[in-house]
Amino acid sequence: MFIRTIKQVNGKVSILIVESIRESSGKVRQKNLRHVATVFPSEVERFKEVAEYIKAEMEVERLPNLFSAEALVDMLNSSRKLSLDDDTPLAVNLRTMREEYRIVTGIHDIYGSLYDELGFSRIFKSCPVSKNVLKDIVMARLSKPCSKRSSSELLERDFGISISLEQIYRMMDTLTADRINNIQSLCWQHTKELFTEVKVMFYDCTTLYFESFTEDDLRSFGYSKDNKFNQGQILLVLMVTDNGLPVGYDVFPGNMYEGYTLKFAIERIKIRYRVKSVIIVADSGLLSKDNIDFLEKENLQYIIGARLKSLSKTWQDKILDNTEYDKKVKEDEILRTAERIHAHIAICFIAFTLIRFLQLKIKKKTNENFSTERIRAELNRVQESIIIDTTNNNRYVIPSKPSQEAIKIYEVMNLKRNVVPFRLTSGM
């Protein structure tokens, strides 16, 4: 490509971006690719600079993708490690450099490291593809909770990772009950390692509804806190310690009264978690004579919230406001089968587990309370720009400057954030 100027009969000058094309006969002809402007002679030099910029952008767009998104991530990791031991100067001409990608690396650096530390990478030991897909879809959820389709788009756009919607569905279909039990067991194992004795366990139920008017074995019409009585829903039960660390969860049909879930949960606590003495803390939805009789028969201590009718309406509204915690799950996100619903909940549980364990690590090391949103915002801003030299196709990486908050998070995980630009190399 090159810039051509043509004088017009009216005295003005046209500025064009032109390309030489060799025809099959061997002759070379010139093809006009873009008309930039027609200006007065005094403005030609200024608009030629504009044309040079446009030409460079067009040349970058024409460059072929030399490697897949997955290969790009692998190259980034290996090149970053090599750069720590190599301080050779990078001789580049900034005028020929253009940004090719910009990817978020903070989420995978921190939450990805914790994911491996907690053992979730072992869920799909014999299925390497599903192993990677599960990890990446959890990372996407930590970055921005959204539908599976949107998560696929998010991974490619912001993380440089290409995963099709079909791959996500196949992974969910192989997330069997045994694997889901393994997820909960891993979570409980690490909770016990941090706290040798769990004395208080919080138990709560919530309904997740679907933008659907059909029922199946799991999704049923039932009492809805969101007044969605004619839409299918499920009942989710979550158990956490007094430190907010997850213990486990269960999923029930949406038409089950939440008070009936307590006996089942207590049996699981005694068998799966082998907890002999614990204080059960639950809300008033579980307040019934049968449940209280059962807890006392099992010699379990309990705290169950009473109804607040005696308080003023102002205080009732403040205490009972669940706006922040309302969960609205669309049908296109978790699909149409009970198995995929269970898989979706498992993905959310892993993300929740990672959040809670990271928050605990930060609190122990810095004595600060980092909210979920605070962590997400800081890690999403930890990025790397991949720039390409349009004269030779060499690629370089420029890490973003991390904030003091992000540096704290990296230090908590004993990770070092490399801020020195380096060349992206292949064949390693």
N, C-alpha and C positions, 0 to 999 in steps of 0.2 A: 504494500500500500504506500501511497505517497500523496502529497498535497499538490494540487494544481490550481493555478490562478488563470482566469480567462477575462480579458478586457472586453467589455460590452460597448456597443455603438453609442450608448448614452453617457459614456465616460466612467461608468461604475465598473467594479471588478467582482467577478463571481469566484468564490472559493469552494473547491470541490475536493472530496477524498476519492482517489482513483486507484484502480487495481489493474495490473497487467495480466492478461490471460493468454496462454498459448493454445491455439486451436489445433485440431487434429492434423491440419495441413502443414503445421509448423509455423504459421504466421502468428504474430503477437498483436493482439488488439487491446485497447484500453477500455475498461468498464467503469462508469461513474457509479460509485457506491453510495455517496451521500453528498447532497448539496448543503454546505454549511451556512453560507450567507452571500448576499450581493451587497457590496458596500462601496462607499467613496474611497478613492485611493489613499486618503489620509488614515483610513481605518484598517487597511489591509493587514499590516503587521500584527495589530492586536487580534484580529480575527483568525490569522494564521496560527497564533498560539492556541486559540480555542480549538481550531481544527486538529492541531497536533494532539491535544488532550483527547478529543473524540476518537481519533485514529488509534491511539494507544488502548483505549477502552475496547474498541472493536477487535483489536488484535488479541486482547486477553480473552474476550468472549469466544474467539475462534479456537483457542488452544484446546486440544483434546484432554479429557480426564485421564491422567496417566495411571491412576490407581483408584480402587474402590474406597468408599468411606471407611470400611473396616481396616483396610490396609493403611489408610491415612492415620488412623488412631494408633495403630501399632508403630508406624514410623515416628510419630510424635513422641511416644513413650521412649523408644530406643534412642532417638536422636537427643532427647532431653537428657538422658543418662550419660551419653557420650560427651555432651557439652560441658558437664560438670568437671571433667578432667582435661578439657581442651580449651585453652585460652588463646588460640590462634586468631589474629584479627580477621574480621570479615570485610573484604574489600568489595564494596558495592556502590553503584551509582543510584542514588535515591530518585533521580528523575526518571529512571526506567522501571521503577518498582511500582507494582499495583497490588492492592489487597485482593486475595482470591477467596479466602474463607475467614470467618471469625467464629470460633467455637467456645462453648462453655466447658471449662475443665474442673472447676471447683467442686461441683457435685460429685463427679466420679472420683476425684482425688480423695475427698473426705468420706462421703457416705459409701463409696465403692470400697475403700480400705476397711471401713467398719463392717460392711457386708461380708467381706472375706474373713475378717477376724471372728465374727460370730458364727461362721461355718455355713452360711446360706449357700455358698458356692458348691457345697456338696449335695444339694438337693437333687440335682440332675447329674450324678457322677458319670452315668453311661450315655448321656445325651448332650454332647458338647454344644449343639446348636441351641437347644432349649435352655441349657445352662446360661449361655450368653444373653438370650432373649429375656429370660426372667430377670436377670440382673439389670439389664438396660431399661426394661419397662418399669422396674421399681425406681431406678434413678430418675426416669422421666416423671413419675408420679411425685417424687420428692421435689423436683424442680417446679412442676405445675400440674396439680391434679386435674385431669381432663379425660375425655373418652379415649378408647384404645386407638381409634383412627387419628385423633388429634395428637396422641402420644407418639405415634409413628411419625407424623409430620414434624413434631417437635424435636425428636431425636435426630432426624436428618438435617433440619434447619439450624438447630442450636448446638448439636453435639457432634455433627459429622458422622453419624452412625445410621446406616440404612437398614431398616427392618420393616418388612412388609406386614400388612394387616393379617395376611394369611399365616405368616410365621408366628405372630402373636397368638392367634387362635389355636394353632397347633400346639404351642407351648401350654396354653391353658387347658387344652383337652388332655394333656399328659400330666397335668398337676393333680395326681390321684389322691385319694383319701390318705393313703400311706404317706405320701410325700407331704401332705398338709399336716398330718400328725407329727412328722419329722420336724417341720418348721416350728410347731409349737413346742416340741421337746427341746430343740436347740435354744429357743428363747428362754424357757424355764430353767434350763441348765445354767445359762449365763447369769440369770437372775439369782439363782442359788449361790453361785460362786461369789457374787458381790455381797449377798446377805445370807449368811449361813442359816439364819432362822427368820422366816417370814411370819410376823405376828399379826399383821392386819392385812386383810384382803378386801378390796372394794369391788362390788358386784353391781353391774348396771345393765339395763336392757334398753334397746332403742329399735325403732322400726325403720327399715329402708324401703321406700316405695318406688314403683316403676311407672313410667309413662305408658302404661298398658292397661287394658280393661279385660284381660284374660287371666285365668287361674291355671295352676298346675300343681304338682305334688308339693312344691316348696312355696311358690308365690300364691298367696291366698288373700281374699278380702277379710279384713278384720278391723279392730279398733285402730283408728289413725289419729295421731297427735296433730297431724297436718290437715285433718278433715278430708283425707283422700280415701273415703270409705269404699268407693267403687273402683279403686285401682289396686292391682296386685301388690303385695308387700311381703317382706320377710322380717323375722324377729332376730336381732343380733344381740348376743350376750357377751360382754367383755369383762374380764377380771384383771385387776392390776394391784400392785402392792401399794403401801402408803407412800412410797417414793415415786409412784407413777409408772413403775416398770411393768410391762405387760406380763401376765401369767399365762393367759390363754383366752380362747373365745369359743363360742358355739353358735350355730345357726339353726333356727327353728322355723316351722311354717308360720306364715303371717297371721293366721287366725288363732294361734295359741295365746292364751292368757299368760302374761309374763310372770304372774305369781306361781304358775305351775312349773316354771323352769328351775326354781331354786333347788328342789330335791335332787333333780338330775345333776345340777352343777355341784352340789355338795358331794355326791358320790364320785364325780370325776376328780374333785379336789383331793378326796381321800385316797383314791386308787391311782390316778395318773401322777399327781403331785406329791403323794405320800405325806400330806400335811395332817398332823394329828391334832394340833391345837392352834386355832387361829380365830381372830375376831372378824366376823362377817359384817361389812358395812354396806347397806343397801337403802334404796329410797322407798317412799311410801307405796309404790306400785306393788311391792312384795309384802306389804303389811296385811297379813291374814292370820286368823287363828290357827289354821292348819300349819302354816309355815312356822309360826312361833312355837307351836307344840313340837314340830319336827326338830327345830334347832335346839330346843331344850332337851328333847329326848336324846339327841346326839351329843349333849353336853358341850355345845358350841356357844361361845359368847357372841353377841350380836349387837349391832346398833342399826336400827331401822327408823328412817325418818317418819315423823308423824305428819298428818295433814295440817295445813296452815290456815284453816278457816277463821281462826280467832284473830289473825293479823289483819291490819288495814289493807285495803286494795292496793295502795301504793307499794307496800312491802311485798305483797303477793306477786305483783307484776315484776318487781326487780328480781325476786328469788326464782320465779318460774320462767323467766325469759330465756328461752333456749335458741335464740336466733343464731348465735355463733356456732351452735352445734347441730343445727338441722342438717340432715343428710338426705339429699335428693339424688337418687341414682337413676340415670336415664337408661332406657332399655337398650339403646344402641351402644351403650358403654359396656354393659355386662352380659348382653346377648339374651338367648331364649331358653337355655337349658339349665337345670339345677346344678350340673357339674361345673358349668362356666361361672355360675353365680358363686359357688364355693371357691373357685379359682380366683375370682376377682377379690373376694373378701380376704383370701390368703395373701394376695399381692398388697392389699391395703394394710394388712396386719404386719407384714415385713417392713413396710415403710414406716408405720407407727412405731415399731420396735426400734428401728434405727434412729428415729428422732429422739425417743426417750433415752436410749443409751448414750447418744451423743450429748444430750442436755445434761445428763448426770456426770459425764466425763468433764464437761466444761465447768459445771458447778464445783466439782471436787478440786479441780486444778486452779481455777481463777476466783472461786467464790462469787461468781456472777450468774445470774439467771438469763439465759438466752432463749427467747421465744422461738417457736417454729418459724415464724415469718422472718424474724431477724436473721436466723441462720440461712434460710433459703435465699433471702435478698443478697446477703454477703457472698455466698458461694456462687450464685448466678452471675455475679459481677467479676468473678475470677475467670478470665478468658485468655485466649491466645489468638493472635492474628497471624494468618499464614499469607505471606506476600510472595509474589513471583517477579523475577527479573525478566521483563519481556524480551530482552536481547538474547538470553541463553536458557530460559526456562528453569533456572535455579530457584529453589524455594527456601524461604527463611521464616523463622517463627519469632514473633515479638510478644512476650508475655505481658499482660496488663499489670499495672501496679496494684498490689493488694492493699486493702485498707488495714488499719490497725486491728479491727475486729476480725477480719479474715486471717490475719497473721496469728492471732490468739487461737483461732480454731485449728489452724495447721499445727501449732505448737502443742495443743492438747492431744492431737493424734500422732505426735512425734514425726511430723512430716515437714520437709523444707520446701518452700515455694521458690523455684528458680525464676529470677526476673531478668536474667541475661539473655539477649537475643542469640539464636543459634541457627545453623543451617539445617534444613530438613534433608536427610539422606536416606537412601533406600538400599536394598540388597544386604540387610543385616539379619 
